Amino acid sequence: QLRVLVGTGPRLTLLNKEDHTLHFGLSYMYEYNLENDPEMEFNDHRMSSYLSLASKIFENARLSNTTYYQPIFADFSDLRLSSQTALAINLTKRLLFTSTFSITYDSRVPVDVENTIYSLRNGIRWHF
């Protein structure tokens, strides 16, 4: 399996406060997919738009979310939606607890692959 992405576009800052930021992006994206099955090769031209929010919710905690909407230009019903929400809590000055939830929906997937995939990852991060 091979996936290649190339894209470009502007990002607008809608809100930039000390504890909160909000960004919107809109871009062109070229996507090449080659699945294990030789008949599954795709060359797609997509719109990629996203909204990204980050907030300091407590003195030692940040919450962020980025959500993408990526339809194919030729057929807006052929789309991908994805969202990632992350929580980072400073346990000490250098040690953080992290928790990230991701979900992706793809309207066109190979046979025997679910349209919706999600994950929850928890971790510890050390800053040097």
KOLNU-955663 format. One record per atom (N, C-alpha, C): residue in three letters; atom name; x, y, z. Coordinates in nm, 2 decimals. Layout:
# residues N
 type atom     c1     c2     c3
  ala   CA      X      Y      Z
...
# end
This chain:
# residues 128
 type atom     c1     c2     c3
  gln    N   0.08  -0.12   0.00
  gln   CA   0.00   0.00   0.00
  gln    C   0.09   0.12   0.00
  leu    N   0.05   0.22  -0.08
  leu   CA   0.13   0.35  -0.10
  leu    C   0.03   0.46  -0.10
  arg    N   0.06   0.57  -0.02
  arg   CA  -0.03   0.69  -0.02
  arg    C   0.06   0.81  -0.03
  val    N   0.04   0.90  -0.12
  val   CA   0.11   1.02  -0.14
  val    C   0.02   1.14  -0.14
  leu    N   0.05   1.24  -0.06
  leu   CA  -0.03   1.36  -0.05
  leu    C   0.06   1.48  -0.08
  val    N   0.00   1.57  -0.16
  val   CA   0.07   1.70  -0.19
  val    C  -0.04   1.81  -0.19
  gly    N  -0.02   1.92  -0.13
  gly   CA  -0.12   2.02  -0.13
  gly    C  -0.07   2.16  -0.08
  thr    N  -0.15   2.26  -0.11
  thr   CA  -0.11   2.39  -0.07
  thr    C  -0.24   2.48  -0.05
  gly    N  -0.23   2.58   0.04
  gly   CA  -0.34   2.67   0.06
  gly    C  -0.32   2.75   0.18
  pro    N  -0.41   2.86   0.19
  pro   CA  -0.39   2.95   0.30
  pro    C  -0.45   2.90   0.43
  arg    N  -0.40   2.96   0.54
  arg   CA  -0.45   2.93   0.67
  arg    C  -0.49   3.07   0.73
  leu    N  -0.61   3.09   0.78
  leu   CA  -0.65   3.21   0.84
  leu    C  -0.66   3.20   0.99
  thr    N  -0.61   3.30   1.06
  thr   CA  -0.62   3.30   1.21
  thr    C  -0.75   3.37   1.24
  leu    N  -0.85   3.31   1.30
  leu   CA  -0.97   3.37   1.33
  leu    C  -0.97   3.42   1.47
  leu    N  -0.89   3.36   1.56
  leu   CA  -0.89   3.41   1.70
  leu    C  -0.75   3.38   1.75
  asn    N  -0.69   3.48   1.81
  asn   CA  -0.55   3.46   1.87
  asn    C  -0.54   3.53   2.00
  lys    N  -0.59   3.47   2.10
  lys   CA  -0.58   3.52   2.24
  lys    C  -0.48   3.44   2.32
  glu    N  -0.45   3.49   2.43
  glu   CA  -0.35   3.43   2.52
  glu    C  -0.38   3.28   2.54
  asp    N  -0.50   3.25   2.57
  asp   CA  -0.54   3.11   2.61
  asp    C  -0.62   3.04   2.50
  his    N  -0.65   3.10   2.39
  his   CA  -0.73   3.04   2.29
  his    C  -0.68   3.08   2.15
  thr    N  -0.68   2.98   2.06
  thr   CA  -0.65   3.01   1.92
  thr    C  -0.75   2.93   1.83
  leu    N  -0.79   2.99   1.72
  leu   CA  -0.88   2.93   1.62
  leu    C  -0.83   2.96   1.48
  his    N  -0.81   2.86   1.40
  his   CA  -0.76   2.87   1.27
  his    C  -0.85   2.80   1.17
  phe    N  -0.86   2.85   1.05
  phe   CA  -0.93   2.79   0.94
  phe    C  -0.84   2.78   0.82
  gly    N  -0.84   2.66   0.75
  gly   CA  -0.76   2.65   0.64
  gly    C  -0.84   2.59   0.52
  leu    N  -0.81   2.63   0.40
  leu   CA  -0.87   2.58   0.28
  leu    C  -0.76   2.56   0.17
  ser    N  -0.76   2.44   0.12
  ser   CA  -0.65   2.41   0.03
  ser    C  -0.69   2.31  -0.08
  tyr    N  -0.60   2.31  -0.18
  tyr   CA  -0.61   2.20  -0.28
  tyr    C  -0.52   2.09  -0.24
  met    N  -0.56   1.96  -0.26
  met   CA  -0.48   1.85  -0.22
  met    C  -0.49   1.74  -0.33
  tyr    N  -0.37   1.70  -0.37
  tyr   CA  -0.36   1.58  -0.47
  tyr    C  -0.33   1.46  -0.38
  glu    N  -0.40   1.35  -0.41
  glu   CA  -0.39   1.23  -0.33
  glu    C  -0.37   1.11  -0.43
  tyr    N  -0.26   1.04  -0.41
  tyr   CA  -0.24   0.91  -0.49
  tyr    C  -0.24   0.80  -0.39
  asn    N  -0.33   0.70  -0.42
  asn   CA  -0.34   0.58  -0.34
  asn    C  -0.32   0.45  -0.43
  leu    N  -0.23   0.36  -0.38
  leu   CA  -0.22   0.24  -0.45
  leu    C  -0.24   0.13  -0.34
  glu    N  -0.35   0.06  -0.36
  glu   CA  -0.38  -0.05  -0.26
  glu    C  -0.31  -0.18  -0.30
  asn    N  -0.31  -0.28  -0.21
  asn   CA  -0.24  -0.41  -0.24
  asn    C  -0.30  -0.47  -0.36
  asp    N  -0.43  -0.45  -0.38
  asp   CA  -0.50  -0.50  -0.50
  asp    C  -0.46  -0.41  -0.62
  pro    N  -0.40  -0.47  -0.73
  pro   CA  -0.35  -0.38  -0.84
  pro    C  -0.47  -0.30  -0.91
  glu    N  -0.59  -0.34  -0.89
  glu   CA  -0.70  -0.27  -0.95
  glu    C  -0.74  -0.15  -0.87
  met    N  -0.68  -0.14  -0.75
  met   CA  -0.72  -0.03  -0.66
  met    C  -0.62   0.08  -0.66
  glu    N  -0.62   0.16  -0.76
  glu   CA  -0.53   0.27  -0.78
  glu    C  -0.61   0.40  -0.80
  phe    N  -0.59   0.50  -0.72
  phe   CA  -0.67   0.63  -0.72
  phe    C  -0.58   0.75  -0.74
  asn    N  -0.61   0.84  -0.82
  asn   CA  -0.55   0.97  -0.84
  asn    C  -0.66   1.07  -0.82
  asp    N  -0.66   1.13  -0.70
  asp   CA  -0.78   1.22  -0.66
  asp    C  -0.73   1.37  -0.64
  his    N  -0.82   1.46  -0.68
  his   CA  -0.80   1.60  -0.65
  his    C  -0.90   1.64  -0.55
  arg    N  -0.86   1.68  -0.43
  arg   CA  -0.95   1.71  -0.32
  arg    C  -0.94   1.85  -0.28
  met    N  -1.05   1.90  -0.22
  met   CA  -1.05   2.02  -0.14
  met    C  -1.02   1.97   0.00
  ser    N  -0.94   2.04   0.07
  ser   CA  -0.91   2.01   0.21
  ser    C  -0.94   2.14   0.29
  ser    N  -1.04   2.13   0.38
  ser   CA  -1.07   2.24   0.46
  ser    C  -1.06   2.19   0.61
  tyr    N  -1.01   2.28   0.70
  tyr   CA  -1.00   2.24   0.84
  tyr    C  -1.03   2.35   0.93
  leu    N  -1.07   2.32   1.05
  leu   CA  -1.09   2.41   1.16
  leu    C  -1.01   2.36   1.27
  ser    N  -0.92   2.44   1.33
  ser   CA  -0.84   2.40   1.44
  ser    C  -0.85   2.49   1.56
  leu    N  -0.88   2.44   1.68
  leu   CA  -0.90   2.51   1.80
  leu    C  -0.80   2.46   1.91
  ala    N  -0.74   2.55   1.98
  ala   CA  -0.66   2.51   2.10
  ala    C  -0.69   2.61   2.21
  ser    N  -0.71   2.55   2.33
  ser   CA  -0.75   2.63   2.45
  ser    C  -0.68   2.58   2.57
  lys    N  -0.64   2.67   2.65
  lys   CA  -0.58   2.64   2.78
  lys    C  -0.70   2.64   2.87
  ile    N  -0.74   2.51   2.92
  ile   CA  -0.86   2.50   3.00
  ile    C  -0.84   2.51   3.15
  phe    N  -0.72   2.48   3.19
  phe   CA  -0.68   2.50   3.33
  phe    C  -0.53   2.55   3.32
  glu    N  -0.48   2.59   3.44
  glu   CA  -0.34   2.64   3.44
  glu    C  -0.24   2.54   3.38
  asn    N  -0.27   2.41   3.40
  asn   CA  -0.18   2.30   3.36
  asn    C  -0.23   2.22   3.25
  ala    N  -0.34   2.26   3.18
  ala   CA  -0.40   2.17   3.08
  ala    C  -0.44   2.24   2.96
  arg    N  -0.42   2.18   2.84
  arg   CA  -0.46   2.23   2.71
  arg    C  -0.54   2.13   2.64
  leu    N  -0.65   2.18   2.57
  leu   CA  -0.73   2.09   2.49
  leu    C  -0.73   2.15   2.35
  ser    N  -0.71   2.06   2.25
  ser   CA  -0.71   2.10   2.11
  ser    C  -0.79   2.01   2.02
  asn    N  -0.84   2.06   1.91
  asn   CA  -0.91   1.98   1.82
  asn    C  -0.89   2.04   1.68
  thr    N  -0.87   1.94   1.58
  thr   CA  -0.86   1.98   1.44
  thr    C  -0.95   1.89   1.37
  thr    N  -1.04   1.94   1.29
  thr   CA  -1.14   1.87   1.21
  thr    C  -1.12   1.90   1.06
  tyr    N  -1.11   1.80   0.98
  tyr   CA  -1.09   1.81   0.83
  tyr    C  -1.22   1.76   0.76
  tyr    N  -1.25   1.83   0.65
  tyr   CA  -1.35   1.79   0.55
  tyr    C  -1.28   1.79   0.41
  gln    N  -1.27   1.67   0.35
  gln   CA  -1.19   1.66   0.23
  gln    C  -1.27   1.58   0.12
  pro    N  -1.36   1.66   0.05
  pro   CA  -1.43   1.59  -0.07
  pro    C  -1.34   1.59  -0.19
  ile    N  -1.38   1.50  -0.28
  ile   CA  -1.32   1.51  -0.42
  ile    C  -1.39   1.62  -0.50
  phe    N  -1.31   1.70  -0.57
  phe   CA  -1.37   1.81  -0.65
  phe    C  -1.48   1.76  -0.75
  ala    N  -1.46   1.65  -0.81
  ala   CA  -1.55   1.60  -0.91
  ala    C  -1.67   1.54  -0.86
  asp    N  -1.67   1.50  -0.73
  asp   CA  -1.79   1.43  -0.67
  asp    C  -1.78   1.45  -0.52
  phe    N  -1.86   1.56  -0.47
  phe   CA  -1.85   1.60  -0.33
  phe    C  -1.91   1.49  -0.24
  ser    N  -1.98   1.39  -0.29
  ser   CA  -2.03   1.28  -0.21
  ser    C  -1.92   1.18  -0.18
  asp    N  -1.81   1.19  -0.25
  asp   CA  -1.69   1.10  -0.22
  asp    C  -1.60   1.19  -0.13
  leu    N  -1.61   1.16   0.00
  leu   CA  -1.54   1.25   0.09
  leu    C  -1.47   1.18   0.21
  arg    N  -1.39   1.25   0.27
  arg   CA  -1.33   1.20   0.40
  arg    C  -1.35   1.31   0.50
  leu    N  -1.39   1.27   0.62
  leu   CA  -1.40   1.35   0.74
  leu    C  -1.31   1.30   0.84
  ser    N  -1.24   1.38   0.91
  ser   CA  -1.15   1.33   1.02
  ser    C  -1.14   1.44   1.13
  ser    N  -1.12   1.39   1.25
  ser   CA  -1.11   1.48   1.36
  ser    C  -1.02   1.42   1.47
  gln    N  -0.94   1.51   1.53
  gln   CA  -0.85   1.47   1.63
  gln    C  -0.86   1.56   1.75
  thr    N  -0.89   1.51   1.86
  thr   CA  -0.90   1.59   1.99
  thr    C  -0.79   1.54   2.08
  ala    N  -0.72   1.64   2.14
  ala   CA  -0.61   1.60   2.23
  ala    C  -0.61   1.68   2.36
  leu    N  -0.58   1.61   2.46
  leu   CA  -0.57   1.68   2.60
  leu    C  -0.43   1.66   2.65
  ala    N  -0.37   1.76   2.69
  ala   CA  -0.23   1.75   2.75
  ala    C  -0.23   1.82   2.89
  ile    N  -0.19   1.74   2.99
  ile   CA  -0.19   1.79   3.12
  ile    C  -0.05   1.79   3.18
  asn    N   0.00   1.90   3.22
  asn   CA   0.13   1.91   3.28
  asn    C   0.13   1.85   3.42
  leu    N   0.20   1.74   3.44
  leu   CA   0.20   1.68   3.58
  leu    C   0.31   1.75   3.66
  thr    N   0.42   1.79   3.59
  thr   CA   0.53   1.87   3.64
  thr    C   0.58   1.96   3.53
  lys    N   0.68   2.03   3.55
  lys   CA   0.73   2.12   3.45
  lys    C   0.78   2.05   3.32
  arg    N   0.82   1.93   3.33
  arg   CA   0.87   1.85   3.22
  arg    C   0.79   1.73   3.18
  leu    N   0.70   1.69   3.27
  leu   CA   0.63   1.56   3.25
  leu    C   0.48   1.59   3.22
  leu    N   0.43   1.54   3.11
  leu   CA   0.29   1.56   3.07
  leu    C   0.22   1.43   3.05
  phe    N   0.09   1.43   3.08
  phe   CA   0.00   1.32   3.04
  phe    C  -0.07   1.36   2.92
  thr    N  -0.08   1.28   2.82
  thr   CA  -0.15   1.31   2.70
  thr    C  -0.26   1.21   2.67
  ser    N  -0.37   1.25   2.61
  ser   CA  -0.48   1.16   2.57
  ser    C  -0.53   1.22   2.44
  thr    N  -0.53   1.14   2.33
  thr   CA  -0.57   1.18   2.20
  thr    C  -0.68   1.08   2.14
  phe    N  -0.79   1.14   2.10
  phe   CA  -0.90   1.06   2.03
  phe    C  -0.90   1.11   1.89
  ser    N  -0.90   1.01   1.80
  ser   CA  -0.90   1.04   1.65
  ser    C  -1.01   0.95   1.59
  ile    N  -1.08   1.02   1.50
  ile   CA  -1.19   0.94   1.42
  ile    C  -1.18   0.99   1.28
  thr    N  -1.19   0.89   1.18
  thr   CA  -1.19   0.92   1.04
  thr    C  -1.30   0.84   0.97
  tyr    N  -1.38   0.91   0.89
  tyr   CA  -1.48   0.85   0.80
  tyr    C  -1.44   0.87   0.66
  asp    N  -1.44   0.76   0.58
  asp   CA  -1.41   0.77   0.44
  asp    C  -1.52   0.71   0.36
  ser    N  -1.58   0.78   0.27
  ser   CA  -1.70   0.72   0.20
  ser    C  -1.66   0.62   0.09
  arg    N  -1.53   0.62   0.05
  arg   CA  -1.48   0.52  -0.04
  arg    C  -1.36   0.44   0.01
  val    N  -1.38   0.32   0.05
  val   CA  -1.27   0.24   0.11
  val    C  -1.26   0.10   0.03
  pro    N  -1.15   0.04   0.04
  pro   CA  -1.14  -0.10  -0.02
  pro    C  -1.24  -0.19   0.05
  val    N  -1.27  -0.30  -0.02
  val   CA  -1.35  -0.41   0.03
  val    C  -1.30  -0.46   0.16
  asp    N  -1.39  -0.49   0.25
  asp   CA  -1.35  -0.54   0.39
  asp    C  -1.28  -0.44   0.48
  val    N  -1.29  -0.31   0.44
  val   CA  -1.24  -0.21   0.53
  val    C  -1.35  -0.13   0.58
  glu    N  -1.35  -0.10   0.71
  glu   CA  -1.46  -0.01   0.77
  glu    C  -1.45   0.13   0.72
  asn    N  -1.57   0.19   0.70
  asn   CA  -1.57   0.33   0.66
  asn    C  -1.53   0.43   0.77
  thr    N  -1.55   0.38   0.90
  thr   CA  -1.52   0.47   1.01
  thr    C  -1.41   0.40   1.10
  ile    N  -1.31   0.47   1.13
  ile   CA  -1.20   0.42   1.21
  ile    C  -1.17   0.52   1.32
  tyr    N  -1.15   0.46   1.44
  tyr   CA  -1.12   0.55   1.55
  tyr    C  -1.02   0.49   1.64
  ser    N  -0.96   0.58   1.72
  ser   CA  -0.85   0.53   1.82
  ser    C  -0.85   0.63   1.94
  leu    N  -0.80   0.57   2.05
  leu   CA  -0.78   0.65   2.17
  leu    C  -0.64   0.62   2.22
  arg    N  -0.55   0.72   2.22
  arg   CA  -0.41   0.69   2.27
  arg    C  -0.38   0.78   2.39
  asn    N  -0.33   0.71   2.49
  asn   CA  -0.29   0.78   2.61
  asn    C  -0.14   0.77   2.62
  gly    N  -0.07   0.87   2.68
  gly   CA   0.07   0.86   2.69
  gly    C   0.13   0.95   2.79
  ile    N   0.26   0.93   2.81
  ile   CA   0.34   1.02   2.89
  ile    C   0.45   1.09   2.81
  arg    N   0.47   1.22   2.82
  arg   CA   0.57   1.29   2.74
  arg    C   0.66   1.36   2.84
  trp    N   0.79   1.35   2.81
  trp   CA   0.90   1.41   2.88
  trp    C   0.96   1.52   2.80
  his    N   0.97   1.64   2.84
  his   CA   1.04   1.75   2.77
  his    C   1.18   1.76   2.83
  phe    N   1.28   1.76   2.74
  phe   CA   1.42   1.77   2.78
  phe    C   1.46   1.92   2.78
# end
